[in-house]
Amino acid sequence: MEALANLAVGFGVALQPSNLLAAFAGAGLGTAIGVIPGLGPTAAISLLLPITILLDGTSAVILLAGIYYGSLYGGSTASILLRVPGEAASVVSCFDGYPMARQGRAGVALGMTAFASFIAGIVATFGIALLGPTFASGALAFGPVERAALVVFGLALAASIGEGPRVRAWTMVALGLLLSSVGADLVTGHERYTFGNANLRDGFHIAVLAMGMFGVSEVLVLAERRRRLDASLVTSYRLRDLLPTGKDWKDSSLPMARGTILGFFLGLLPGGGALIASFASYVMEKRLSRTPERFGKGAIEGLAGPESANNAAAQASFIPLLCLGIPGNVVIGVIMGALLMQGIVPGPRLIVDHPDLFWGVVASMLAANAMLIVLNVPLIRVFVMLLRVPPALMTPSILLFCVIGAFSIHNSAFDVSVAIVTGFLAYGLRRSGFDLAPLLLAFVLGSMLEQNLRQGLILGLGSPLVFLRSPISLAFLSVAALTLLVPLLRPLLRAGSLAAR
């Protein structure tokens, strides 16, 4: 009851005209930012930091929070229609969303994305009000040792995503870790694999690689096939005919529930976040499915679960920030900077010293999610009409999006070159039967693994046994080992059972 009373106080703050306007502006701007490849919420929020000084602390956080989870809505649109991830957390939407679009079900994919994100956002908001401050204290138990083990578990999940023989997925994971090591050493500052090129000192950017691997390579695949979506498959542009059917809802209800719960708890952990939550949800749904071979070919469960997970994780990640002063990812770190600019120090005292801000931000998440569903659902029909664009215009347009997106990150032609070269390499890997998803996830996790592994070894005075002394670390490492070993042992167990017969 206390949580509901606090939410009522929060609604009194969130429904003030200035805060409603901030939520609407954030949701709308975030959606547009998510659709544009390469821009991403981090860059957009960083550019808007000077403007937030003109707002009060509550309105500033509501605006920036709306941009963050609004970008997750918009980022899926380009992934589904063009196979060009609008931002990193939308990569998973490419796996089954794009095949659905190629099958004439783009409207269903876009609709399920919007509804799954909305439902997850609402549930996560109530979860924050009821459980967030209590569970956030558990994040204090996550130091470098525990975070390193969590990342190892994520890498084990990455090796489980790929299609085909396990050795191919492991090869992609190894390649992703190798790419993540390019740049200056985190401890010594020595350059690695830069070959004297100053552009490589900071390593590769995730958005550049994602656009190359998925966008540019898809352009090459489309050029090779010389065919496009049969427009006759989209027989109607009426909104009600483009929305998910009863069977779609039946197939997606449990994945959405599991994705929401998984994303919420991963969002509470430092180092978790929307990207890891969406990948973890995808792996879980594929493992639980009776027909895992459908995944990657247009399974709506492979879209609904991850979309729920990334939105729930994005909203839950505000709890470690507001309650503990711990930013779980880069975007949350930038929002923390906005709070500090306002003279507000996030941490355990924030709920006591600034209850209007905390509960106002939580209540604004409900309002912003409602605004996002109102903004996005009517646009489904407009987005689906893009599939009517002739291939002679569509293919160059995808390539143009990738070039502009890659250039806009650092205003560097070098990034454009990286995206194009990566696209050709990814095209060759796809032709050879390799799955790109494990590579990209391993790249994201690689730098996190190196940082936390080194910090953990420093705490353990160089002894790797430090990772076995922590119960949390030991649990994650054990689950990771089981994740890797079970697929290897399964054929042996089957052979033994057949021999026993």
C-alpha positions in Angstrom: 0.0 0.0 0.0 2.9 2.3 0.7 4.2 1.8 -2.8 0.8 2.8 -4.3 0.7 5.9 -2.1 4.1 6.8 -3.3 3.0 6.3 -6.9 0.1 8.6 -6.3 2.5 11.2 -5.1 4.6 10.5 -8.2 1.6 11.0 -10.5 0.9 14.4 -8.9 4.4 15.3 -10.1 4.5 13.5 -13.5 1.1 15.0 -14.6 2.2 18.6 -14.1 2.1 20.2 -17.6 5.8 20.9 -17.7 6.7 17.3 -16.8 4.1 15.9 -19.2 5.6 18.0 -22.0 9.1 16.7 -21.1 7.8 13.1 -21.2 6.2 13.7 -24.6 9.2 15.4 -26.0 11.5 12.7 -24.8 9.3 9.9 -26.1 8.9 11.5 -29.5 12.5 12.5 -29.9 13.7 9.1 -28.6 11.6 7.3 -31.2 13.1 9.4 -34.0 16.6 8.9 -32.7 16.1 5.2 -32.5 14.9 5.0 -36.1 18.0 6.9 -37.4 20.9 4.4 -37.5 24.1 5.4 -35.7 22.8 8.3 -33.7 21.7 6.4 -30.6 20.5 7.7 -27.2 24.0 8.2 -25.8 25.0 10.9 -28.4 21.6 12.5 -28.4 21.4 12.8 -24.6 25.0 14.1 -24.5 24.1 16.8 -26.9 21.0 17.8 -24.9 22.8 18.0 -21.5 23.3 21.9 -21.8 19.6 22.3 -22.4 18.7 20.4 -19.2 20.3 23.1 -17.1 17.3 25.3 -18.1 14.9 22.7 -16.6 14.4 21.6 -13.0 15.9 18.3 -12.0 12.7 16.3 -12.3 11.8 17.5 -15.8 15.4 17.0 -16.9 15.5 13.4 -15.9 12.0 12.7 -17.3 13.1 14.2 -20.6 16.3 12.1 -20.8 14.6 9.0 -19.6 12.0 9.3 -22.3 14.7 9.6 -24.9 16.4 6.5 -23.6 13.5 4.0 -23.7 11.9 5.8 -26.6 15.0 5.0 -28.7 14.4 1.3 -27.9 11.0 1.6 -29.5 12.2 3.4 -32.6 15.4 1.3 -32.9 13.4 -1.8 -33.7 11.7 -0.2 -36.8 14.8 0.0 -38.9 15.9 -3.4 -37.7 12.6 -5.0 -38.8 12.1 -3.2 -42.1 15.7 -2.7 -43.3 17.9 -5.0 -41.1 19.8 -1.9 -40.1 19.8 -1.7 -36.2 18.8 1.8 -35.1 20.9 1.2 -32.0 22.8 -1.6 -30.3 19.9 -3.1 -28.2 17.8 -3.4 -31.4 20.2 -5.9 -33.0 18.2 -8.8 -31.7 15.1 -7.5 -33.5 16.9 -8.2 -36.8 17.0 -12.0 -36.2 13.3 -12.7 -36.5 11.7 -9.3 -37.2 13.4 -8.9 -40.6 12.4 -12.4 -41.8 8.8 -11.6 -40.7 9.0 -8.5 -42.9 10.3 -10.5 -45.8 7.3 -12.8 -45.3 4.8 -10.0 -45.5 4.3 -9.7 -41.8 6.1 -6.4 -41.2 3.0 -4.9 -39.6 2.6 -7.8 -37.2 6.3 -7.5 -36.2 6.1 -3.7 -35.7 2.8 -4.1 -33.7 4.1 -6.8 -31.5 7.3 -4.8 -30.9 5.2 -1.8 -29.7 2.8 -3.8 -27.5 5.6 -6.0 -26.0 7.6 -2.9 -25.1 4.5 -1.2 -23.7 3.4 -4.1 -21.5 7.0 -4.7 -20.3 7.4 -1.0 -19.5 4.2 -0.9 -17.5 5.0 -4.1 -15.5 8.6 -2.9 -15.0 7.4 0.4 -13.6 5.2 -1.2 -11.0 8.1 -3.6 -10.3 10.3 -0.5 -9.6 7.7 0.9 -7.3 7.2 -2.3 -5.3 10.6 -4.0 -5.4 13.2 -1.6 -6.9 14.7 0.1 -3.9 14.9 -3.2 -2.0 16.5 -5.2 -4.7 18.8 -2.4 -5.7 20.7 -3.0 -2.4 21.7 -6.4 -3.8 23.6 -4.6 -6.5 26.1 -3.5 -3.9 27.3 -7.1 -3.8 28.4 -6.9 -7.4 32.0 -5.9 -7.6 34.5 -6.6 -10.4 34.7 -10.3 -9.5 31.0 -10.8 -9.8 30.7 -8.6 -12.9 33.4 -10.6 -14.6 31.6 -13.8 -13.9 28.3 -12.3 -15.2 30.1 -11.4 -18.5 31.5 -14.9 -18.8 27.9 -16.2 -18.5 26.9 -13.7 -21.2 29.7 -15.1 -23.5 28.4 -18.6 -22.8 24.9 -17.4 -23.9 26.5 -15.8 -27.0 28.0 -19.2 -28.0 24.5 -20.7 -27.7 22.8 -18.3 -30.2 24.5 -19.2 -33.4 23.0 -21.6 -35.9 24.9 -24.7 -37.1 27.8 -26.5 -35.4 28.9 -25.2 -32.0 32.4 -24.8 -33.2 31.2 -22.0 -35.6 29.5 -20.1 -32.8 32.7 -20.4 -30.7 34.7 -19.2 -33.6 32.5 -16.1 -33.9 32.8 -15.5 -30.1 36.6 -15.7 -30.4 36.6 -13.2 -33.3 34.3 -10.8 -31.4 36.7 -10.9 -28.4 39.6 -10.3 -30.7 37.9 -7.2 -32.2 37.1 -5.9 -28.8 40.8 -5.9 -27.8 41.7 -3.5 -30.6 42.8 -0.1 -29.2 44.7 1.2 -26.1 45.2 -1.2 -23.2 43.0 -0.3 -20.3 45.8 -0.6 -17.7 49.1 0.1 -19.5 47.9 2.4 -22.3 49.8 0.4 -24.9 48.2 0.2 -28.3 47.1 -3.2 -29.5 46.4 -4.1 -33.1 46.2 -0.5 -34.2 49.1 -0.8 -36.7 50.0 2.9 -36.1 46.5 4.1 -37.1 45.3 6.8 -34.7 41.7 6.1 -35.6 42.0 2.7 -33.9 43.3 3.9 -30.6 39.8 3.9 -29.1 38.8 0.6 -30.8 35.8 0.0 -33.0 32.4 1.4 -32.2 29.6 -1.1 -31.7 27.1 0.9 -33.9 29.6 1.0 -36.8 30.2 -2.8 -36.7 26.4 -3.4 -36.3 25.6 -1.4 -39.4 28.3 -3.0 -41.4 27.5 -6.6 -40.3 23.7 -6.3 -40.7 23.1 -3.3 -43.0 25.8 -3.4 -45.6 25.9 -7.2 -45.7 22.2 -7.2 -46.3 22.6 -4.8 -49.2 25.0 -7.3 -50.8 22.7 -10.2 -50.1 19.8 -8.4 -51.7 21.9 -7.4 -54.7 22.9 -11.1 -55.1 19.4 -12.4 -54.9 17.9 -9.7 -57.1 14.5 -10.0 -55.5 12.5 -8.3 -52.8 9.5 -8.8 -50.7 6.5 -9.7 -52.9 4.2 -6.7 -52.4 1.2 -8.9 -52.9 1.9 -10.5 -49.6 0.8 -7.2 -47.9 -2.8 -7.4 -49.1 -4.1 -4.6 -46.9 -2.8 -1.5 -45.3 -5.7 -1.1 -42.8 -4.3 -0.9 -39.3 -6.5 -3.7 -37.9 -5.2 -6.1 -40.6 -1.6 -5.3 -39.8 -1.8 -5.9 -36.0 -1.0 -9.2 -34.3 -3.7 -12.0 -34.5 -5.0 -14.0 -31.6 -2.5 -16.8 -32.4 0.3 -14.3 -32.4 -0.7 -13.1 -28.9 -1.0 -16.8 -27.7 2.5 -17.5 -29.0 4.0 -14.3 -27.6 2.3 -14.1 -24.1 4.7 -16.4 -22.3 7.9 -15.0 -24.0 6.8 -11.5 -23.1 6.2 -12.5 -19.5 9.6 -14.3 -19.3 11.4 -11.4 -21.1 9.9 -8.8 -18.8 11.0 -10.6 -15.6 14.4 -11.5 -17.0 15.0 -7.9 -18.3 13.8 -6.3 -15.0 16.3 -8.2 -12.9 19.2 -7.9 -15.3 18.5 -4.2 -15.5 19.0 -4.0 -11.7 22.5 -5.4 -12.0 25.5 -3.2 -12.8 26.8 -4.3 -16.2 23.4 -5.7 -17.2 21.3 -3.4 -19.4 19.0 -3.7 -22.4 21.5 -5.3 -24.8 22.4 -8.2 -22.6 18.8 -8.6 -21.5 17.6 -8.9 -25.1 20.2 -11.4 -26.1 19.6 -13.5 -22.9 15.9 -13.5 -23.6 16.4 -14.6 -27.2 18.6 -17.5 -26.0 16.1 -18.5 -23.4 13.2 -18.6 -25.8 15.2 -20.6 -28.3 16.1 -23.1 -25.6 12.5 -23.4 -24.3 10.9 -23.6 -27.8 9.8 -27.0 -29.1 10.7 -25.8 -32.5 14.0 -24.0 -32.1 14.7 -24.3 -35.9 12.1 -21.6 -36.5 14.2 -19.0 -34.7 16.0 -16.7 -37.2 13.3 -17.5 -39.8 10.5 -15.3 -38.5 9.5 -16.7 -35.1 7.4 -14.1 -33.4 8.5 -15.5 -30.0 12.1 -14.4 -30.9 10.8 -10.9 -31.3 8.4 -10.5 -28.4 10.6 -11.9 -25.7 13.7 -9.7 -26.4 11.6 -6.6 -27.0 10.0 -7.0 -23.6 13.4 -7.7 -22.0 15.2 -4.7 -23.4 12.5 -2.2 -22.4 12.1 -3.7 -18.9 15.9 -3.6 -18.4 16.1 0.0 -19.6 13.6 1.2 -17.0 15.0 -1.0 -14.2 18.5 0.4 -14.8 17.3 3.7 -13.3 17.1 2.0 -9.9 20.8 1.5 -9.3 21.4 5.1 -10.5 18.7 6.7 -8.3 19.0 4.5 -5.2 22.7 3.7 -5.2 24.4 6.2 -7.5 25.7 3.4 -9.7 25.2 3.9 -13.5 24.7 0.5 -15.1 25.6 1.6 -18.6 26.9 4.5 -20.6 23.4 6.1 -21.2 22.6 6.0 -17.5 26.0 7.4 -16.8 25.2 10.4 -19.0 21.9 10.9 -17.2 23.8 10.8 -13.9 25.8 13.7 -15.2 22.6 15.6 -15.8 21.6 15.1 -12.2 25.0 16.2 -10.9 24.7 19.3 -13.0 21.5 20.1 -11.2 23.2 19.7 -7.8 21.4 16.5 -7.1 23.6 13.6 -5.9 22.0 10.2 -6.7 22.3 7.6 -3.9 20.6 6.1 -0.9 19.6 9.6 0.4 17.8 10.6 -2.9 14.5 9.0 -2.0 14.5 10.8 1.4 15.9 14.2 0.2 14.1 14.3 -3.2 11.0 12.1 -3.0 9.2 14.2 -5.7 12.0 13.5 -8.1 12.3 9.8 -7.5 8.6 9.0 -7.6 7.9 11.6 -10.3 10.4 9.9 -12.6 8.9 6.4 -11.8 5.3 7.6 -12.5 6.5 9.4 -15.7 7.5 6.0 -17.1 3.9 5.0 -17.2 2.9 8.2 -18.9 5.8 8.0 -21.4 5.0 4.4 -22.3 1.4 5.3 -22.9 2.6 8.2 -25.2 4.9 5.8 -27.0 2.1 3.3 -27.8 -0.1 6.2 -29.0 2.7 7.5 -31.2 3.9 4.2 -32.7 0.8 2.1 -33.4 -0.8 4.5 -35.9 2.5 4.7 -37.7 2.7 1.0 -38.4 0.7 1.4 -41.6 3.1 4.2 -42.8 6.2 2.1 -42.0 4.8 -1.0 -43.8 4.2 1.1 -46.9 8.0 1.5 -47.1 8.1 -2.1 -48.4 6.5 -0.9 -51.6 9.6 1.1 -52.4 11.2 -0.3 -55.6 14.4 -2.3 -54.9 16.4 0.1 -57.1 15.7 2.7 -54.5 15.5 0.6 -51.4 19.0 -0.9 -51.7 20.9 2.4 -52.1 18.7 3.9 -49.4 19.8 1.2 -46.9 23.4 1.8 -47.9 23.0 5.6 -47.5 21.5 5.1 -44.0 24.5 3.0 -43.0 27.0 5.6 -44.4 25.3 8.5 -42.8 24.9 6.6 -39.5 28.5 5.5 -39.4 29.8 9.0 -40.3 27.6 10.7 -37.7 29.1 8.9 -34.7 32.6 10.6 -34.8 32.2 12.6 -38.0 34.9 10.3 -39.4 35.2 8.8 -42.9 37.3 6.1 -41.3 34.2 4.8 -39.6 32.4 4.6 -42.9 35.3 2.6 -44.3 35.1 0.2 -41.3 31.3 -0.3 -41.9 31.8 -1.1 -45.5 34.8 -3.4 -45.0 32.9 -5.1 -42.1 29.9 -5.5 -44.4 31.9 -7.4 -47.1 33.5 -9.6 -44.4 30.1 -10.3 -42.9 28.7 -11.1 -46.3 31.5 -13.7 -46.8 30.8 -15.2 -43.3 27.1 -15.4 -44.0 27.8 -17.1 -47.3 30.0 -19.6 -45.5 27.3 -20.5 -43.0 28.5 -18.4 -40.0 26.0 -16.6 -37.7 27.0 -13.0 -36.9 25.0 -12.7 -33.6 27.7 -14.4 -31.4 30.4 -12.2 -32.8 28.6 -8.9 -32.1 27.6 -9.9 -28.5 31.1 -11.1 -27.8 32.4 -7.8 -29.1 30.2 -5.9 -26.7 31.1 -8.1 -23.7 34.8 -8.2 -24.5 35.8 -4.9 -23.1 33.6 -5.4 -20.0 35.3 -8.8 -19.4 38.8 -7.4 -19.7 38.1 -4.4 -17.4 36.4 -6.5 -14.7 38.8 -9.4 -15.0 41.8 -7.2 -14.4 40.2 -5.4 -11.5 39.2 -8.7 -10.0 42.8 -10.1 -10.3 44.1 -6.9 -8.7 41.7 -7.5 -5.8 42.9 -11.1 -5.6 46.6 -10.2 -5.8 46.9 -11.9 -9.1 45.2 -15.2 -8.0 42.4 -16.5 -10.3 41.0 -18.3 -7.3 39.3 -15.0 -6.3 36.6 -15.8 -8.8 35.8 -19.0 -7.0 35.6 -17.5 -3.5 32.6 -15.3 -4.2 29.3 -17.3 -4.1 27.7 -15.1 -6.8 30.7 -15.4 -9.1 30.9 -19.2 -8.5 27.2 -19.5 -9.4 27.5 -17.6 -12.6 30.6 -19.5 -13.7 28.9 -22.9 -12.9 25.9 -22.0 -15.0 28.2 -20.8 -17.8 30.0 -24.1 -17.7 26.8 -26.1 -17.8 25.6 -23.9 -20.7 28.7 -24.8 -22.7 29.0 -28.5 -21.7 25.4 -29.7 -22.0 25.3 -29.4 -25.8 28.6 -31.3 -26.0 27.4 -34.1 -23.6 24.0 -34.5 -25.1 25.1 -36.6 -28.1 27.2 -38.8 -25.8 24.3 -39.4 -23.5 22.1 -40.3 -26.5 24.7 -42.7 -27.8 24.9 -44.3 -24.4 21.2 -44.7 -24.1 21.0 -46.3 -27.6 23.8 -48.7 -26.7 22.0 -49.7 -23.5 19.0 -50.7 -25.6 
